[in-house]
């Protein structure tokens, strides 16, 4: 029997989830259950599994590291994704599949938006997005008037890098390992406005003291901003955001934080980071629908940043000026709420510990192999789920292609002027058996070749 709105609401209530108002609105017309079931076979069972997560975690140890290794407790979590288990997806860093409960909420809202969209989309659904803004702001630890809803990290960071008032000779410091799109943005501003783009190098991997010292050494009287990654996407290295922010602020320099891999991966809040600007993609570690993110700007800095799309003059100091993009779907943003509830039911510290446990499940058995070079620090405070390794004699692109074409195993090849390897990123739905299989595949590739 296909899921109905009534059965879905019952499942949410069982899990202790308060459904968004649009889902139970009397103004909804036809039940959208049948199209949802047709779109994702097996979705109902996976959605039902989400209701068991809180029960699975009840009575667990207060030590996240102990819970991370308590395999029976993670069964309900693993069952909460309706994914193809014939694929070993270890490339969850770029974009992740959402839990089934999130997909269900998204599809319900998407279908609801097509009932007279001028009314249902603009007058019923979009007003509900303000509640999502409040939930996200609470999760990040900021005021809701400091958080803009975006489509991804790129949109948030581009808004800031293109919107700040820099002039010829002003310097912006980042690293050679930061995201290539933002390098392109800064090069364009260098060409257009005459700013100076200064990428510095960091050791791979690096210590906290080394990182802070290199940024400090790069600051001059002309430095206007530092662009840093909370988590370097190429290696998974965590940067000490708070230490960098405090050092730079004392010198009058703004720090812009690329948090693409930070939020819902690293336990954090705004006050712990001390940052003025932070952007993230919610379709990465939160597991929200694809094409969702947020931009945080400290209230007193909102007015100084031009939006990408011109907004009314009266919104100059309003965070919503960064959302002035024209018609957009409400469904992805409304489903963020379910992603937040799902994440909270597990717990940020437990999730982070489990992700590190999954990383070590495949990395530890290989760490002492003479043919393996690890580019990611393994200390808990310096890395999480992502790890990049180099296998001697195996070009990363060829190894990644062999893993996918021969074994339906997905990893990301990393080719950088300073290092190379494959980036391996498990997720909460990844099982220990999956990772044992991956260890065997890597050993086989090195010892027997890719023939």
ZITA-V344417 format. One record per residue. RES is the residue in one small letter. SS is DSSP state (2 for helix, 1 for strand, 0 for the rest). PHI is phi as a letter, one per 40 degrees, with the letter a starting at -180 (none if undefined). PSI is psi in whole degrees, 0 to 359 (999 if undefined). Layout:
# ZITA-V344417
res->{RES:RES}
ss->{SS:SS}
phi->{PHI:PHI}
psi->{PSI:PSI}
This chain:
# ZITA-V344417
res->{x:x:x:x:x:x:x:x:x:x:x:x:x:x:x:x:x:x:x:x:x:x:x:x:x:x:x:x:x:x:x:x:x:x:x:x:x:x:x:x:x:x:x:x:x:x:x:x:x:x:x:x:x:x:x:x:x:x:x:x:x:x:x:x:x:x:x:x:x:x:x:x:x:x:x:x:x:x:x:x:x:x:x:x:x:x:x:x:x:x:x:x:x:x:x:x:x:x:x:x:x:x:x:x:x:x:x:x:x:x:x:x:x:x:x:x:x:x:x:x:x:x:x:x:x:x:x:x:x:x:x:x:x:x:x:x:x:x:x:x:x:x:x:x:x:x:x:x:x:x:x:x:x:x:x:x:x:x:x:x:x:x:x:x:x:x:x:x:x:x:x:x:x:x:x:x:x:x:x:x:x:x:x:x:x:x:x:x:x:x:x:x:x:x:x:x:x:x:x:x:x:x:x:x:x:x:x:x:x:x:x:x:x:x:x:x:x:x:x:x:x:x:x:x:x:x:x:x:x:x:x:x:x:x:x:x:x:x:x:x:x:x:x:x:x:x:x:x:x:x:x:x:x:x:x:x:x:x:x:x:x:x:x:x:x:x:x:x:x:x:x:x:x:x:x:x:x:x:x:x:x:x:x:x:x:x:x:x:x:x:x:x:x:x:x:x:x:x:x:x:x:x:x:x:x:x:x:x:x:x:x:x:x:x:x:x:x:x:x:x:x:x:x:x:x:x:x:x:x:x:x:x:x:x:x:x:x:x:x:x:x:x:x:x:x:x:x:x:x:x:x:x:x:x:x:x:x:x:x:x:x:x:x:x:x:x:x:x:x:x:x:x:x:x:x:x:x:x:x:x:x:x:x:x:x:x:x:x:x:x:x:x:x:x:x:x:x:x:x:x:x:x:x:x:x:x:x:x:x:x:x:x:x:x:x:x:x:x:x:x:x:x:x:x:x:x:x:x:x:x:x:x:x:x:x:x:x:x:x:x:x:x:x:x:x:x:x:x:x:x:x}
ss->{0:0:0:0:2:2:2:2:2:2:2:2:2:2:0:0:0:0:0:0:2:2:2:0:0:0:0:0:0:0:0:0:2:2:2:2:2:2:2:0:0:0:2:2:2:2:2:2:2:2:0:0:2:2:2:2:2:0:0:0:0:0:0:2:2:2:2:2:0:0:2:2:2:2:2:2:2:2:0:0:0:0:0:0:0:0:0:1:1:0:1:0:0:0:0:0:0:0:0:2:2:2:2:2:2:2:2:2:2:2:2:2:0:0:0:0:2:2:2:2:2:2:2:2:2:2:2:2:2:2:2:2:2:2:2:2:2:2:2:2:0:0:0:2:2:2:1:1:1:1:0:0:2:2:2:2:2:2:2:2:2:2:2:0:0:0:0:0:0:0:1:1:1:1:1:0:0:0:0:2:2:2:2:2:2:2:2:2:2:2:2:2:2:0:0:1:1:1:1:1:0:0:0:0:0:0:0:2:2:2:2:2:2:2:2:2:2:2:0:0:0:0:1:1:1:1:1:1:1:0:1:0:0:0:0:0:0:1:0:0:2:2:2:2:2:2:2:2:2:0:0:0:0:1:1:1:1:1:0:0:0:0:0:0:0:0:0:0:0:2:2:2:2:0:0:0:1:1:1:1:1:0:0:0:0:0:0:0:0:0:0:0:1:1:1:1:1:0:2:2:2:2:2:2:0:0:0:0:0:0:0:0:2:2:2:0:0:0:2:2:2:2:2:0:0:0:0:0:0:0:2:2:2:2:0:2:2:2:2:2:2:2:2:2:2:2:0:2:2:2:2:2:2:2:2:2:2:2:2:2:2:2:2:2:2:2:0:0:0:0:0:1:1:1:0:0:0:0:0:0:0:0:0:0:0:0:1:1:1:1:1:0:0:0:0:2:2:2:2:2:2:2:2:2:2:2:2:0:1:1:0:1:1:1:1:1:0:0:1:1:1:1:1:1:1:0:0:0:0:0:0:2:2:2:2:2:2:2:2:2:2:2:2:2:2:2:2:2:0:0:0}
phi->{none:c:c:b:c:c:c:c:c:c:c:c:c:d:c:g:c:c:c:c:c:c:c:b:c:c:c:c:c:c:c:c:c:c:c:c:c:c:c:b:d:g:c:d:c:c:c:c:c:c:c:c:c:d:c:c:c:c:g:c:d:c:c:d:c:c:c:d:c:c:d:d:c:c:c:c:c:c:c:c:b:c:b:c:c:c:b:c:c:b:b:c:c:c:a:b:c:c:d:c:c:c:d:c:c:c:c:d:c:c:c:c:c:c:c:f:d:d:c:c:c:c:b:b:c:d:d:c:c:c:c:c:d:c:c:c:c:c:c:c:g:b:c:c:c:b:b:b:c:b:c:a:c:d:c:c:c:c:d:c:c:c:c:c:c:b:b:d:g:c:b:b:b:a:b:c:c:c:c:c:c:c:c:c:c:c:c:c:c:c:c:c:b:g:c:b:c:b:c:b:c:b:c:b:c:b:c:d:c:c:c:c:c:c:c:c:c:c:c:b:c:c:c:b:a:b:b:b:c:c:b:c:c:c:b:g:c:c:c:c:d:d:c:c:c:c:c:c:c:c:b:g:b:c:b:b:b:c:b:d:b:c:c:g:b:b:d:a:a:d:c:c:c:g:c:c:a:a:b:a:b:c:c:c:c:c:g:c:d:d:g:b:a:a:b:c:b:d:d:c:b:c:c:c:b:c:c:c:b:d:b:d:d:c:c:d:b:b:c:c:c:c:b:c:b:g:c:a:c:c:d:d:c:c:c:d:d:c:c:c:c:c:c:c:c:c:h:c:c:c:c:c:c:c:c:c:c:c:c:c:c:b:c:d:c:b:d:c:c:c:c:b:b:c:c:b:c:b:c:d:c:b:a:b:c:c:a:b:b:b:b:d:g:b:d:d:c:c:c:c:c:c:c:c:c:c:b:f:b:b:b:b:c:b:b:b:d:b:a:a:i:b:c:b:b:c:b:c:c:c:b:d:c:d:c:c:c:c:d:c:c:c:d:c:c:c:c:b:g:c:c}
psi->{127:150:142:172:322:313:325:319:323:318:318:318:321:323:0:22:132:117:146:152:326:335:329:11:135:345:351:145:248:149:129:14:315:313:324:313:322:327:323:87:139:1:321:318:320:322:318:325:330:330:348:357:312:319:322:328:351:134:8:162:151:351:110:326:325:316:323:328:1:81:316:332:340:358:317:325:312:326:357:0:134:76:160:108:355:348:129:95:103:31:56:6:321:304:138:154:144:150:153:326:327:314:320:314:320:312:321:314:323:314:321:327:347:3:96:71:326:331:305:320:307:325:336:309:310:322:332:342:335:326:324:318:315:318:317:316:319:321:326:340:32:175:145:339:7:7:118:141:128:183:342:177:320:313:318:312:320:320:315:312:328:344:346:147:85:149:173:131:342:140:140:124:133:196:163:347:359:168:135:328:322:331:316:321:314:326:321:318:327:316:320:318:352:16:167:120:117:92:129:163:152:147:156:105:178:154:163:313:320:318:309:319:320:321:318:319:336:346:132:176:342:358:126:331:153:134:118:152:132:315:122:122:336:330:343:4:128:138:148:82:309:314:320:316:312:320:313:321:323:340:10:25:131:142:124:122:120:102:28:318:15:299:130:5:310:125:125:166:168:317:327:329:331:11:159:332:130:129:145:165:124:348:5:261:342:335:25:171:150:137:33:146:181:156:120:130:124:138:316:354:355:314:333:354:122:139:157:319:126:137:164:146:327:350:12:319:14:131:336:350:336:358:10:74:6:198:133:155:142:335:313:322:324:327:349:326:316:325:321:319:318:313:315:327:334:313:132:316:321:318:313:318:320:319:320:321:317:321:314:338:326:331:319:317:342:350:328:3:133:340:359:129:125:124:6:133:149:357:139:326:355:353:160:244:323:138:138:128:153:127:119:131:359:105:133:319:322:320:315:319:318:316:319:310:328:333:10:42:125:121:173:124:139:119:114:148:335:344:169:167:194:137:126:122:96:171:178:337:352:136:159:323:323:316:328:321:319:319:316:321:315:316:315:321:318:316:328:349:179:15:999}
